C-alpha cells in the first residue's frame, strides 16, 4: 500500500515540476532551471595561413594651398574647383580629402563611374577611399603590386585583400587545385584561402617597452606575523597548494597561530606585489628552446586564461599573464614578456605553441614592428605533419608545466578576484623559478641563488627571497 502511494506522489511531483518549468520558460523566455552553459572555449582550431608583409608605398606629403599658389604663378590664373553636372551620379562626399595634399572634396574627381575611386585635380593623386592606410601610405600586394582593398574589420585588426585575378599568388593557388577541389571551389569559394591577405593591427601596444621596476607601496615589516610565520604560510599555500582556509586551519591546529583566511590572502597579495618586479626583470640565463601554451583558471565564477611561456631547457617560466580572453592581444602580451627577457632578440628565435591561430597573428604583429621570430605549431594529438613530429616533445614539456600548476591551483577552488589570481600565479612562478627543485635539473632549482641554497628549510628560503627582492628593487630604483 505505502510503496504504491510513494510512487504515485513521486510521479505527481515530477509532473508538477515539468508544468512549473514550462510556465517559467513561457513567462521569462528561458529555462531558469538549466545549469550554466559557460565553459572554456575548447574548439578545434581552423588552419590559418599568414602571408608575408605587403609593399608599402608612402606618400610624400604636400600642401594643396602651396601647390595652388605655384599653379597661379606659373599659369597666371587660379585653379578652379571641379565642375560637376547638376544631375551627376558621380558626386564626391564632402568629408573626403586628398590623402597626399589635403585638397578638399571640391577639387576631387569621381573616377570610373562612382566606384569609390577618386583623383585629385591639384596633385593628380589617384586613390580609393576603401584602400586608404592611415592616409599616409598605400598597401600593395607583394606578388602583383596591385593596391590592396580593405574587406573586413575585426576586433584587433583590419583585413586587406588582393582582388587582382591575374595575381601570381592567386593563379598559383588556383592551378594547384585538383579537379575535385576546383569543383568545390566554384561551389564554395570561401572554403579555400586563395588570395593574398594582410592583417593591419590597430592594437595600441608598443613591443619591448618594458618599464623600469617600481618600488611597491608594501611594507612587510608592519605585518602582524613574524617572518618565519609568513614563510610557513607561503610554504603551505603556494608550495603545497593548500587553500587559504586550509592554510589558516593548519596554522592554528599545528602551530597554534590563530589567523584568518582573509589575512592569508592579504599577505599573498602583499608578497606578490613585492616579488613581481623581481621575477619579471631578473636577468635569467636562457637557452634556445622555448614553448608556450594557455590553460584555464576560475576567477570570480568565470573562466580566465593563463598563458605560460617556458624555457624548456632551463625550466624557467618567462611569461604568465592572466587574460579574460584567449585572443591575439593576450598572445602578443605573453610573447612580449618573453622577448623582454633578452638583451637582444636572437635572430634564430623559435617558439613552439599549439595550433591556436592567435600565435601566428601575434607573430605578424611583431613583424610589422620589425621584430622577427619563428613560430612552430604542434597540431592535434598525433604527429600528422613533420613539424608536429619534431617539436611535440617541447609541447609536452609545457603541458607538464600546466599540470604542475593545476596540481597546486586545484585545491584553491578558483579565485575570488582578478588581483587574487595574478597574486597567486606570481607566487607560483617565484616558487617554481627560485625555490622548487626540478628532477630534470638533477634536483636543482632553475635559478641558483647561493643565499637561498644554504638555508635549512623552505620557510627560511621564502623569507630570504623576499629580502633579496627588496634589496634588488631598492638598488634598481635608487
DRENDO-1510 file (C-alpha; in Angstrom, 1 decimal, always signed):
<recs>
REC; n; res; u; v; w
REC; 1; UNK; +0.0; +0.0; +0.0 .
REC; 2; UNK; +2.6; +2.6; +1.1 .
REC; 3; UNK; +5.1; +1.9; -1.8 .
REC; 4; UNK; +2.3; +2.5; -4.3 .
REC; 5; UNK; +1.4; +5.8; -2.6 .
REC; 6; UNK; +5.0; +6.9; -2.6 .
REC; 7; UNK; +5.4; +6.0; -6.3 .
REC; 8; UNK; +2.2; +7.9; -7.1 .
REC; 9; UNK; +3.3; +11.0; -5.2 .
REC; 10; UNK; +6.8; +11.0; -6.9 .
REC; 11; UNK; +5.1; +10.7; -10.3 .
REC; 12; UNK; +2.8; +13.6; -9.4 .
REC; 13; UNK; +5.7; +15.8; -8.2 .
REC; 14; UNK; +7.6; +15.1; -11.3 .
REC; 15; UNK; +4.6; +16.1; -13.5 .
REC; 16; UNK; +4.1; +19.3; -11.5 .
REC; 17; UNK; +7.8; +20.1; -11.8 .
REC; 18; UNK; +7.5; +19.9; -15.6 .
REC; 19; UNK; +4.5; +22.2; -15.6 .
REC; 20; UNK; +6.4; +24.8; -13.5 .
REC; 21; UNK; +9.4; +24.6; -15.8 .
REC; 22; UNK; +7.2; +25.1; -18.9 .
REC; 23; UNK; +5.3; +28.1; -17.3 .
REC; 24; UNK; +8.6; +29.8; -16.2 .
REC; 25; UNK; +10.0; +29.3; -19.7 .
REC; 26; UNK; +7.0; +30.9; -21.3 .
REC; 27; UNK; +7.0; +33.8; -18.8 .
REC; 28; UNK; +10.7; +34.5; -18.6 .
REC; 29; UNK; +11.8; +33.4; -22.1 .
REC; 30; UNK; +14.4; +30.9; -20.9 .
REC; 31; UNK; +14.6; +27.8; -18.7 .
REC; 32; UNK; +15.7; +29.1; -15.2 .
REC; 33; UNK; +16.5; +25.5; -14.1 .
REC; 34; UNK; +19.1; +25.0; -16.8 .
REC; 35; UNK; +22.7; +24.8; -15.5 .
REC; 36; UNK; +25.1; +27.5; -16.7 .
REC; 37; UNK; +26.5; +26.6; -20.1 .
REC; 38; UNK; +29.5; +28.7; -19.7 .
REC; 39; UNK; +32.5; +26.5; -20.5 .
REC; 40; UNK; +36.1; +27.4; -21.5 .
REC; 41; UNK; +36.4; +27.7; -25.3 .
REC; 42; UNK; +37.8; +24.3; -26.5 .
REC; 43; UNK; +37.1; +24.1; -30.2 .
REC; 44; UNK; +39.3; +22.7; -32.9 .
REC; 45; UNK; +41.5; +25.4; -34.5 .
REC; 46; UNK; +40.9; +26.3; -38.1 .
REC; 47; UNK; +44.1; +26.3; -40.2 .
REC; 48; UNK; +45.4; +29.8; -40.5 .
REC; 49; UNK; +47.9; +31.0; -43.1 .
REC; 50; UNK; +49.8; +34.2; -42.6 .
REC; 51; UNK; +51.2; +35.7; -45.8 .
REC; 52; UNK; +54.3; +37.9; -46.0 .
REC; 53; UNK; +54.2; +41.6; -45.4 .
REC; 54; UNK; +52.9; +43.9; -48.2 .
REC; 55; UNK; +54.7; +46.5; -50.2 .
REC; 56; UNK; +54.1; +49.9; -48.5 .
REC; 57; UNK; +54.1; +52.9; -50.8 .
REC; 58; UNK; +54.3; +56.0; -48.8 .
REC; 59; UNK; +53.1; +59.4; -49.8 .
REC; 60; UNK; +55.2; +62.5; -50.0 .
REC; 61; UNK; +53.0; +64.8; -48.0 .
REC; 62; UNK; +52.2; +68.1; -49.9 .
REC; 63; UNK; +50.2; +71.1; -49.2 .
REC; 64; UNK; +47.4; +71.9; -51.7 .
REC; 65; UNK; +47.5; +75.6; -50.9 .
REC; 66; UNK; +51.2; +75.8; -51.8 .
REC; 67; UNK; +50.5; +73.8; -55.0 .
REC; 68; UNK; +47.6; +76.1; -56.0 .
REC; 69; UNK; +49.8; +79.2; -55.4 .
REC; 70; UNK; +52.5; +77.7; -57.6 .
REC; 71; UNK; +49.9; +76.9; -60.2 .
REC; 72; UNK; +48.7; +80.5; -60.2 .
REC; 73; UNK; +52.2; +81.9; -60.5 .
REC; 74; UNK; +53.0; +79.6; -63.4 .
REC; 75; UNK; +49.7; +79.7; -65.3 .
REC; 76; UNK; +48.7; +83.3; -64.4 .
REC; 77; UNK; +45.2; +82.1; -63.2 .
REC; 78; UNK; +43.7; +80.3; -60.3 .
REC; 79; UNK; +43.0; +76.6; -60.2 .
REC; 80; UNK; +39.2; +76.3; -60.1 .
REC; 81; UNK; +37.3; +73.5; -58.4 .
REC; 82; UNK; +35.9; +70.6; -60.3 .
REC; 83; UNK; +32.8; +71.5; -62.3 .
REC; 84; UNK; +30.1; +68.9; -61.8 .
REC; 85; UNK; +26.8; +68.4; -63.6 .
REC; 86; UNK; +23.7; +69.1; -61.7 .
REC; 87; UNK; +22.3; +65.5; -62.0 .
REC; 88; UNK; +25.7; +63.8; -61.8 .
REC; 89; UNK; +25.7; +60.4; -60.2 .
REC; 90; UNK; +29.4; +60.6; -59.5 .
REC; 91; UNK; +29.4; +63.2; -56.8 .
REC; 92; UNK; +32.2; +63.3; -54.2 .
REC; 93; UNK; +31.3; +63.1; -50.4 .
REC; 94; UNK; +32.1; +66.4; -48.6 .
REC; 95; UNK; +34.1; +64.5; -45.9 .
REC; 96; UNK; +36.7; +63.1; -48.3 .
REC; 97; UNK; +40.0; +64.9; -48.9 .
REC; 98; UNK; +43.1; +64.0; -50.9 .
REC; 99; UNK; +45.5; +61.9; -48.8 .
REC; 100; UNK; +48.5; +63.3; -50.5 .
REC; 101; UNK; +48.0; +67.1; -50.4 .
REC; 102; UNK; +44.9; +67.5; -48.3 .
REC; 103; UNK; +42.8; +69.1; -51.1 .
REC; 104; UNK; +39.0; +69.2; -50.1 .
REC; 105; UNK; +36.3; +67.4; -52.0 .
REC; 106; UNK; +35.7; +70.3; -54.3 .
REC; 107; UNK; +38.9; +69.5; -56.1 .
REC; 108; UNK; +38.4; +65.8; -56.4 .
REC; 109; UNK; +37.1; +63.9; -59.5 .
REC; 110; UNK; +34.9; +60.9; -59.0 .
REC; 111; UNK; +36.8; +58.4; -61.2 .
REC; 112; UNK; +35.4; +55.3; -63.0 .
REC; 113; UNK; +31.7; +55.9; -62.6 .
REC; 114; UNK; +31.4; +56.3; -58.9 .
REC; 115; UNK; +33.0; +53.0; -57.7 .
REC; 116; UNK; +34.9; +54.7; -54.9 .
REC; 117; UNK; +38.0; +55.8; -56.8 .
REC; 118; UNK; +39.0; +59.5; -56.8 .
REC; 119; UNK; +41.6; +61.7; -58.4 .
REC; 120; UNK; +42.9; +64.9; -57.1 .
REC; 121; UNK; +42.9; +67.9; -59.5 .
REC; 122; UNK; +45.6; +69.7; -57.5 .
REC; 123; UNK; +48.3; +67.0; -57.3 .
REC; 124; UNK; +46.9; +64.3; -59.6 .
REC; 125; UNK; +46.9; +61.7; -56.8 .
REC; 126; UNK; +44.7; +58.6; -57.7 .
REC; 127; UNK; +43.3; +56.9; -54.7 .
REC; 128; UNK; +40.4; +54.8; -53.4 .
REC; 129; UNK; +38.7; +55.6; -50.1 .
REC; 130; UNK; +38.5; +51.9; -49.2 .
REC; 131; UNK; +42.2; +51.3; -49.7 .
REC; 132; UNK; +43.5; +54.1; -47.5 .
REC; 133; UNK; +46.1; +53.1; -45.0 .
REC; 134; UNK; +46.3; +55.8; -42.3 .
REC; 135; UNK; +46.0; +58.3; -45.2 .
REC; 136; UNK; +49.8; +58.2; -45.4 .
REC; 137; UNK; +50.6; +55.1; -47.4 .
REC; 138; UNK; +49.1; +52.6; -49.8 .
REC; 139; UNK; +49.4; +48.8; -49.2 .
REC; 140; UNK; +50.2; +46.8; -52.3 .
REC; 141; UNK; +50.3; +43.0; -52.9 .
REC; 142; UNK; +54.0; +41.8; -52.9 .
REC; 143; UNK; +53.2; +39.4; -55.8 .
REC; 144; UNK; +51.5; +41.7; -58.3 .
REC; 145; UNK; +51.9; +45.2; -56.8 .
REC; 146; UNK; +48.2; +45.9; -57.1 .
REC; 147; UNK; +46.6; +48.0; -54.3 .
REC; 148; UNK; +45.0; +46.0; -51.5 .
REC; 149; UNK; +41.4; +46.5; -50.6 .
REC; 150; UNK; +40.1; +46.5; -47.1 .
REC; 151; UNK; +37.5; +43.8; -46.9 .
REC; 152; UNK; +36.8; +43.2; -43.2 .
REC; 153; UNK; +37.2; +44.8; -39.8 .
REC; 154; UNK; +37.9; +42.7; -36.8 .
REC; 155; UNK; +38.3; +43.4; -33.2 .
REC; 156; UNK; +42.1; +43.8; -33.3 .
REC; 157; UNK; +42.9; +44.2; -37.0 .
REC; 158; UNK; +41.6; +45.1; -40.4 .
REC; 159; UNK; +41.9; +42.6; -43.3 .
REC; 160; UNK; +43.2; +43.7; -46.7 .
REC; 161; UNK; +42.9; +41.5; -49.8 .
REC; 162; UNK; +44.4; +41.5; -53.3 .
REC; 163; UNK; +41.5; +41.1; -55.7 .
REC; 164; UNK; +43.6; +41.0; -58.8 .
REC; 165; UNK; +42.6; +37.8; -60.7 .
REC; 166; UNK; +45.9; +37.9; -62.6 .
REC; 167; UNK; +47.9; +38.0; -59.4 .
REC; 168; UNK; +50.6; +35.3; -59.5 .
REC; 169; UNK; +49.8; +34.2; -55.9 .
REC; 170; UNK; +46.1; +33.7; -56.8 .
REC; 171; UNK; +47.0; +31.9; -60.1 .
REC; 172; UNK; +49.5; +29.6; -58.4 .
REC; 173; UNK; +47.0; +28.6; -55.8 .
REC; 174; UNK; +44.2; +28.2; -58.4 .
REC; 175; UNK; +46.4; +26.0; -60.7 .
REC; 176; UNK; +47.4; +23.9; -57.7 .
REC; 177; UNK; +43.8; +22.7; -57.1 .
REC; 178; UNK; +42.8; +19.2; -58.0 .
REC; 179; UNK; +39.8; +18.7; -60.3 .
REC; 180; UNK; +37.8; +17.7; -57.2 .
REC; 181; UNK; +38.9; +20.8; -55.3 .
REC; 182; UNK; +38.3; +23.0; -58.3 .
REC; 183; UNK; +34.6; +21.9; -58.4 .
REC; 184; UNK; +34.3; +22.5; -54.7 .
REC; 185; UNK; +36.0; +25.9; -55.1 .
REC; 186; UNK; +33.4; +27.0; -57.7 .
REC; 187; UNK; +30.6; +26.0; -55.4 .
REC; 188; UNK; +32.1; +27.2; -52.1 .
REC; 189; UNK; +35.0; +29.6; -52.7 .
REC; 190; UNK; +35.0; +30.6; -49.0 .
REC; 191; UNK; +36.4; +27.1; -48.1 .
REC; 192; UNK; +39.7; +27.9; -49.7 .
REC; 193; UNK; +42.4; +30.5; -49.0 .
REC; 194; UNK; +43.4; +31.6; -52.5 .
REC; 195; UNK; +44.2; +35.3; -52.4 .
REC; 196; UNK; +46.9; +37.3; -50.7 .
REC; 197; UNK; +45.7; +38.7; -47.3 .
REC; 198; UNK; +47.2; +41.2; -44.9 .
REC; 199; UNK; +46.1; +42.0; -41.4 .
REC; 200; UNK; +46.8; +45.5; -40.3 .
REC; 201; UNK; +46.6; +45.7; -36.4 .
REC; 202; UNK; +45.3; +48.6; -34.6 .
REC; 203; UNK; +46.3; +47.5; -31.1 .
REC; 204; UNK; +47.7; +50.4; -29.1 .
REC; 205; UNK; +50.7; +48.4; -27.7 .
REC; 206; UNK; +54.4; +49.1; -28.1 .
REC; 207; UNK; +56.5; +45.9; -28.1 .
REC; 208; UNK; +59.6; +45.7; -25.9 .
REC; 209; UNK; +58.5; +48.7; -23.9 .
REC; 210; UNK; +59.3; +47.2; -20.5 .
REC; 211; UNK; +59.0; +49.8; -17.7 .
REC; 212; UNK; +61.7; +50.1; -15.1 .
REC; 213; UNK; +60.8; +48.3; -11.9 .
REC; 214; UNK; +58.9; +50.4; -9.4 .
REC; 215; UNK; +59.2; +50.1; -5.7 .
REC; 216; UNK; +55.8; +48.7; -4.4 .
REC; 217; UNK; +54.0; +50.5; -1.7 .
REC; 218; UNK; +54.1; +47.5; +0.6 .
REC; 219; UNK; +55.8; +47.4; +4.0 .
REC; 220; UNK; +56.1; +43.7; +5.0 .
REC; 221; UNK; +57.8; +44.8; +8.3 .
REC; 222; UNK; +54.4; +46.1; +9.5 .
REC; 223; UNK; +52.7; +42.7; +9.3 .
REC; 224; UNK; +51.3; +41.2; +12.5 .
REC; 225; UNK; +53.2; +37.9; +12.0 .
REC; 226; UNK; +56.9; +37.1; +12.2 .
REC; 227; UNK; +59.0; +36.4; +9.1 .
REC; 228; UNK; +59.1; +32.7; +9.9 .
REC; 229; UNK; +55.3; +32.6; +10.2 .
REC; 230; UNK; +55.0; +34.3; +6.8 .
REC; 231; UNK; +57.4; +31.8; +5.3 .
REC; 232; UNK; +55.3; +28.9; +6.8 .
REC; 233; UNK; +52.1; +30.4; +5.3 .
REC; 234; UNK; +53.6; +30.8; +1.8 .
REC; 235; UNK; +55.0; +27.2; +2.0 .
REC; 236; UNK; +51.7; +25.7; +2.8 .
REC; 237; UNK; +49.7; +27.9; +0.5 .
REC; 238; UNK; +52.0; +28.0; -2.6 .
REC; 239; UNK; +54.3; +25.0; -2.4 .
REC; 240; UNK; +51.7; +22.6; -1.4 .
REC; 241; UNK; +48.7; +24.3; -3.0 .
REC; 242; UNK; +46.5; +24.4; +0.1 .
REC; 243; UNK; +43.6; +26.8; +0.0 .
REC; 244; UNK; +43.7; +29.9; +2.3 .
REC; 245; UNK; +41.1; +28.3; +4.6 .
REC; 246; UNK; +43.1; +25.1; +4.9 .
REC; 247; UNK; +46.3; +27.0; +5.5 .
REC; 248; UNK; +44.6; +29.0; +8.3 .
REC; 249; UNK; +43.3; +25.8; +9.9 .
REC; 250; UNK; +46.7; +24.2; +9.6 .
REC; 251; UNK; +48.5; +27.2; +11.2 .
REC; 252; UNK; +46.1; +27.0; +14.1 .
REC; 253; UNK; +45.9; +23.2; +14.6 .
REC; 254; UNK; +49.7; +22.5; +14.1 .
REC; 255; UNK; +51.5; +25.7; +15.0 .
REC; 256; UNK; +49.0; +27.3; +17.4 .
REC; 257; UNK; +48.8; +30.5; +15.3 .
REC; 258; UNK; +45.3; +31.9; +15.1 .
REC; 259; UNK; +45.0; +33.7; +11.7 .
REC; 260; UNK; +42.1; +34.2; +9.3 .
REC; 261; UNK; +42.0; +33.0; +5.8 .
REC; 262; UNK; +41.4; +36.6; +4.6 .
REC; 263; UNK; +44.7; +37.7; +6.3 .
REC; 264; UNK; +46.5; +34.9; +4.4 .
REC; 265; UNK; +45.1; +36.3; +1.1 .
REC; 266; UNK; +46.2; +39.8; +2.2 .
REC; 267; UNK; +49.7; +38.5; +2.8 .
REC; 268; UNK; +49.6; +36.7; -0.5 .
REC; 269; UNK; +48.8; +40.0; -2.3 .
REC; 270; UNK; +51.4; +42.0; -0.5 .
REC; 271; UNK; +54.2; +39.5; -1.1 .
REC; 272; UNK; +53.2; +39.1; -4.8 .
REC; 273; UNK; +53.4; +42.9; -5.3 .
REC; 274; UNK; +56.9; +42.9; -3.9 .
REC; 275; UNK; +58.1; +39.8; -5.8 .
REC; 276; UNK; +56.6; +40.5; -9.3 .
REC; 277; UNK; +59.2; +43.2; -10.4 .
REC; 278; UNK; +62.0; +40.9; -9.2 .
REC; 279; UNK; +60.6; +37.9; -11.1 .
REC; 280; UNK; +59.8; +39.8; -14.3 .
REC; 281; UNK; +63.1; +41.8; -14.5 .
REC; 282; UNK; +65.6; +39.2; -13.2 .
REC; 283; UNK; +68.5; +38.6; -15.7 .
REC; 284; UNK; +67.8; +35.0; -16.5 .
REC; 285; UNK; +70.4; +32.9; -18.4 .
REC; 286; UNK; +68.3; +31.3; -21.2 .
REC; 287; UNK; +68.7; +28.5; -23.7 .
REC; 288; UNK; +67.4; +28.4; -27.2 .
REC; 289; UNK; +64.3; +26.2; -26.7 .
REC; 290; UNK; +61.0; +28.0; -25.8 .
REC; 291; UNK; +57.4; +26.8; -25.7 .
REC; 292; UNK; +54.1; +28.3; -24.7 .
REC; 293; UNK; +50.5; +27.3; -24.0 .
REC; 294; UNK; +47.4; +28.5; -22.4 .
REC; 295; UNK; +45.3; +26.9; -19.6 .
REC; 296; UNK; +42.1; +27.6; -17.8 .
REC; 297; UNK; +41.6; +29.1; -14.3 .
REC; 298; UNK; +38.4; +30.1; -12.5 .
REC; 299; UNK; +38.2; +33.8; -11.4 .
REC; 300; UNK; +35.0; +35.2; -9.8 .
REC; 301; UNK; +33.0; +32.3; -11.1 .
REC; 302; UNK; +34.1; +32.8; -14.7 .
REC; 303; UNK; +36.8; +31.3; -16.9 .
REC; 304; UNK; +40.0; +33.1; -17.4 .
REC; 305; UNK; +43.1; +32.1; -19.5 .
REC; 306; UNK; +46.6; +31.8; -18.1 .
REC; 307; UNK; +49.4; +31.9; -20.7 .
REC; 308; UNK; +52.6; +30.2; -19.7 .
REC; 309; UNK; +55.8; +30.6; -21.8 .
REC; 310; UNK; +58.7; +28.5; -20.7 .
REC; 311; UNK; +62.4; +27.9; -21.3 .
REC; 312; UNK; +62.2; +24.1; -21.9 .
REC; 313; UNK; +65.9; +23.5; -21.0 .
REC; 314; UNK; +66.5; +25.8; -18.1 .
REC; 315; UNK; +63.0; +25.2; -16.7 .
REC; 316; UNK; +62.3; +28.9; -16.2 .
REC; 317; UNK; +58.8; +30.4; -16.5 .
REC; 318; UNK; +59.2; +33.6; -18.7 .
REC; 319; UNK; +55.7; +34.8; -19.1 .
REC; 320; UNK; +52.5; +34.2; -17.1 .
REC; 321; UNK; +49.8; +36.8; -17.9 .
REC; 322; UNK; +46.1; +36.2; -17.0 .
REC; 323; UNK; +43.6; +37.3; -19.6 .
REC; 324; UNK; +39.8; +37.5; -19.8 .
REC; 325; UNK; +40.0; +36.4; -23.4 .
REC; 326; UNK; +42.1; +33.9; -25.4 .
REC; 327; UNK; +42.7; +36.3; -28.2 .
REC; 328; UNK; +45.5; +37.9; -30.3 .
REC; 329; UNK; +46.1; +40.7; -27.8 .
REC; 330; UNK; +46.7; +38.2; -25.0 .
REC; 331; UNK; +49.1; +36.2; -27.1 .
REC; 332; UNK; +51.0; +39.5; -28.0 .
REC; 333; UNK; +51.4; +40.4; -24.3 .
REC; 334; UNK; +52.6; +36.9; -23.4 .
REC; 335; UNK; +55.2; +36.8; -26.2 .
REC; 336; UNK; +56.3; +40.3; -25.5 .
REC; 337; UNK; +57.1; +39.3; -21.9 .
REC; 338; UNK; +59.3; +36.6; -23.3 .
REC; 339; UNK; +61.1; +39.0; -25.7 .
REC; 340; UNK; +61.9; +41.5; -22.9 .
REC; 341; UNK; +63.9; +38.8; -21.1 .
REC; 342; UNK; +66.6; +39.1; -23.9 .
REC; 343; UNK; +69.1; +41.8; -24.0 .
REC; 344; UNK; +68.8; +41.4; -27.8 .
REC; 345; UNK; +66.2; +39.3; -29.6 .
REC; 346; UNK; +68.0; +36.3; -31.2 .
REC; 347; UNK; +67.9; +36.1; -35.0 .
REC; 348; UNK; +67.0; +32.4; -34.9 .
REC; 349; UNK; +64.5; +32.6; -32.0 .
REC; 350; UNK; +61.8; +29.8; -32.3 .
REC; 351; UNK; +58.8; +29.4; -30.1 .
REC; 352; UNK; +56.7; +26.2; -30.0 .
REC; 353; UNK; +53.0; +26.6; -29.4 .
REC; 354; UNK; +49.8; +24.7; -30.2 .
REC; 355; UNK; +47.6; +25.2; -33.3 .
REC; 356; UNK; +45.8; +28.3; -32.0 .
REC; 357; UNK; +45.9; +30.9; -34.8 .
REC; 358; UNK; +46.4; +33.8; -32.3 .
REC; 359; UNK; +50.1; +33.0; -32.1 .
REC; 360; UNK; +50.5; +33.4; -35.9 .
REC; 361; UNK; +48.7; +36.7; -35.7 .
REC; 362; UNK; +50.9; +37.8; -32.9 .
REC; 363; UNK; +53.9; +36.9; -35.0 .
REC; 364; UNK; +52.6; +39.1; -37.8 .
REC; 365; UNK; +52.0; +41.9; -35.3 .
REC; 366; UNK; +55.7; +41.8; -34.2 .
REC; 367; UNK; +56.9; +41.5; -37.8 .
REC; 368; UNK; +55.1; +44.8; -38.5 .
REC; 369; UNK; +57.2; +46.4; -35.8 .
REC; 370; UNK; +60.4; +45.0; -37.1 .
REC; 371; UNK; +60.7; +42.1; -34.6 .
REC; 372; UNK; +61.1; +38.7; -36.3 .
REC; 373; UNK; +60.9; +35.2; -34.8 .
REC; 374; UNK; +59.7; +31.8; -35.9 .
REC; 375; UNK; +56.5; +30.1; -34.7 .
REC; 376; UNK; +56.3; +26.3; -34.8 .
REC; 377; UNK; +52.8; +24.9; -34.2 .
REC; 378; UNK; +52.2; +21.4; -32.9 .
REC; 379; UNK; +48.7; +20.4; -34.2 .
REC; 380; UNK; +46.5; +17.8; -32.5 .
REC; 381; UNK; +47.4; +14.7; -30.5 .
REC; 382; UNK; +49.1; +12.8; -33.3 .
REC; 383; UNK; +52.0; +13.6; -35.5 .
REC; 384; UNK; +50.3; +14.2; -38.8 .
REC; 385; UNK; +52.9; +16.6; -40.1 .
REC; 386; UNK; +56.7; +16.9; -39.8 .
REC; 387; UNK; +56.6; +20.0; -37.6 .
REC; 388; UNK; +54.4; +18.3; -35.0 .
REC; 389; UNK; +56.6; +15.2; -35.0 .
REC; 390; UNK; +59.8; +17.3; -34.5 .
REC; 391; UNK; +58.5; +19.7; -31.9 .
REC; 392; UNK; +56.0; +17.7; -29.9 .
REC; 393; UNK; +58.5; +17.0; -27.0 .
REC; 394; UNK; +58.6; +20.7; -26.3 .
REC; 395; UNK; +54.8; +20.9; -26.4 .
REC; 396; UNK; +54.6; +18.0; -23.9 .
REC; 397; UNK; +57.0; +19.9; -21.6 .
REC; 398; UNK; +54.7; +23.0; -21.4 .
REC; 399; UNK; +51.7; +20.7; -20.9 .
REC; 400; UNK; +53.5; +19.1; -17.9 .
REC; 401; UNK; +54.1; +22.6; -16.5 .
REC; 402; UNK; +50.3; +23.3; -16.8 .
REC; 403; UNK; +49.6; +20.0; -14.9 .
REC; 404; UNK; +52.1; +21.1; -12.2 .
REC; 405; UNK; +50.3; +24.4; -11.8 .
REC; 406; UNK; +46.9; +22.8; -11.8 .
REC; 407; UNK; +48.0; +20.4; -9.0 .
REC; 408; UNK; +48.7; +23.5; -6.9 .
REC; 409; UNK; +45.8; +25.5; -8.1 .
REC; 410; UNK; +43.1; +22.8; -7.8 .
REC; 411; UNK; +42.7; +23.0; -4.0 .
REC; 412; UNK; +42.2; +26.7; -4.1 .
REC; 413; UNK; +38.8; +26.3; -5.7 .
REC; 414; UNK; +39.4; +29.2; -8.0 .
REC; 415; UNK; +40.0; +32.8; -7.2 .
REC; 416; UNK; +37.6; +35.5; -5.9 .
REC; 417; UNK; +39.1; +38.4; -7.9 .
REC; 418; UNK; +41.4; +39.3; -10.7 .
REC; 419; UNK; +44.0; +40.6; -8.3 .
REC; 420; UNK; +43.9; +37.3; -6.3 .
REC; 421; UNK; +44.5; +35.2; -9.4 .
REC; 422; UNK; +47.5; +37.4; -10.5 .
REC; 423; UNK; +49.0; +37.3; -7.0 .
REC; 424; UNK; +48.8; +33.5; -6.7 .
REC; 425; UNK; +50.2; +32.9; -10.2 .
REC; 426; UNK; +53.1; +35.4; -9.4 .
REC; 427; UNK; +53.9; +33.5; -6.2 .
REC; 428; UNK; +53.8; +30.2; -8.0 .
REC; 429; UNK; +56.2; +31.5; -10.7 .
REC; 430; UNK; +58.6; +32.8; -8.0 .
REC; 431; UNK; +58.4; +29.4; -6.2 .
REC; 432; UNK; +58.9; +27.5; -9.5 .
REC; 433; UNK; +61.9; +29.6; -10.7 .
REC; 434; UNK; +63.7; +30.2; -7.4 .
REC; 435; UNK; +62.7; +27.6; -4.8 .
REC; 436; UNK; +61.4; +24.4; -6.4 .
REC; 437; UNK; +63.9; +21.6; -7.2 .
REC; 438; UNK; +63.4; +20.1; -10.6 .
REC; 439; UNK; +64.1; +16.4; -11.4 .
REC; 440; UNK; +65.3; +17.3; -15.0 .
REC; 441; UNK; +68.0; +19.5; -13.4 .
REC; 442; UNK; +69.3; +16.8; -11.1 .
REC; 443; UNK; +67.3; +18.1; -8.2 .
REC; 444; UNK; +68.5; +21.7; -8.5 .
REC; 445; UNK; +66.3; +24.8; -8.8 .
REC; 446; UNK; +66.1; +26.5; -12.1 .
REC; 447; UNK; +67.7; +29.8; -10.9 .
REC; 448; UNK; +70.5; +29.1; -8.5 .
REC; 449; UNK; +70.8; +31.6; -5.7 .
REC; 450; UNK; +73.6; +30.8; -3.2 .
REC; 451; UNK; +71.9; +32.8; -0.5 .
REC; 452; UNK; +68.9; +30.5; -0.7 .
REC; 453; UNK; +70.7; +27.2; -1.1 .
REC; 454; UNK; +72.5; +27.5; +2.3 .
REC; 455; UNK; +69.3; +27.9; +4.3 .
REC; 456; UNK; +67.9; +24.8; +6.1 .
REC; 457; UNK; +64.2; +24.9; +5.3 .
REC; 458; UNK; +61.6; +26.3; +2.9 .
REC; 459; UNK; +60.0; +29.0; +5.2 .
REC; 460; UNK; +63.5; +30.5; +5.6 .
REC; 461; UNK; +64.1; +30.5; +1.9 .
REC; 462; UNK; +60.8; +32.3; +1.3 .
REC; 463; UNK; +61.8; +34.9; +3.8 .
REC; 464; UNK; +65.2; +35.3; +2.2 .
REC; 465; UNK; +63.7; +35.5; -1.3 .
REC; 466; UNK; +61.5; +38.4; -0.1 .
REC; 467; UNK; +64.6; +40.1; +1.3 .
REC; 468; UNK; +66.5; +39.6; -2.0 .
REC; 469; UNK; +63.6; +41.2; -3.9 .
REC; 470; UNK; +63.5; +44.1; -1.5 .
REC; 471; UNK; +67.3; +44.8; -1.8 .
REC; 472; UNK; +67.2; +44.4; -5.6 .
REC; 473; UNK; +64.3; +46.8; -6.1 .
REC; 474; UNK; +66.0; +49.4; -3.8 .
REC; 475; UNK; +69.2; +49.1; -6.0 .
REC; 476; UNK; +67.2; +49.5; -9.2 .
REC; 477; UNK; +65.2; +52.5; -8.0 .
REC; 478; UNK; +68.0; +54.2; -6.2 .
</recs>
